[in-house]
Amino acid sequence: MRAAALLLLVGGNAPALSAQQLPDSFLRSGDRVRVRVSNAHGGSSADVRVGVLAASGTDSLTVTWDNGSSSSLALSQLARLEVSDGPQPFVRQGIAAGFLGGAVLGAVVGSTAQTSNYVSRSVLVAGYAVVGGFGGAIVGGVVGAVSRRERWSMVPTRSPLRRVELTPSFSRGVLGAAGRIRF
């Protein structure tokens, strides 16, 4: 309970962004960015462009695009802004997909295998599924480690519409709190 109150006290009083202002901690010059621009009707266009951030101001960005050209964009024009986290391996996803695929393949092979008097068909199928799953997990982990894909994180360009503020007060030895909710 105290931790939740502390989070509200600290997080609830954080200054809100102005209507069209980027927080400094999200973008730096030289970051790889992906931009989707709003069209004239307020929706987002299908045109997604990737480039390197040359400069950012309080209300605009200057981006050098991959083709070498550069342009300045007002934050109000942006439907979506993302920053690259760089190429990331997919080891966990590879292990999971490999285990699942190997288990299914192992179960199919186990169901067609000859049974003996000592082992029932269900035990045989389960055994093949486990062995196939672990083999597939190894192959999937290697494939996931080798294959890399660029990951993107969204950058907020607009202030939140709702805001909760909680202010502590201490008067005559009594600790209290005052709250305000904006919609």
JOTA-V723712 format. One record per run of one state. SS is the DSSP state (alpha for helix, beta for strand, coil for the rest). FROM is the first residue (numbers start at 1). TO is the last residue. If there is no record, write none. Layout:
ss->[SS:SS]
from->[FROM:FROM]
to->[TO:TO]
This chain:
ss->[coil:alpha:coil:beta:coil:beta:coil:beta:coil:beta:alpha:beta:coil:alpha:coil:alpha:coil:beta:coil:beta:coil:beta:coil]
from->[1:2:13:32:39:44:57:60:66:70:75:78:90:91:113:121:147:148:155:163:172:174:183]
to->[1:12:31:38:43:56:59:65:69:74:77:89:90:112:120:146:147:154:162:171:173:182:183]
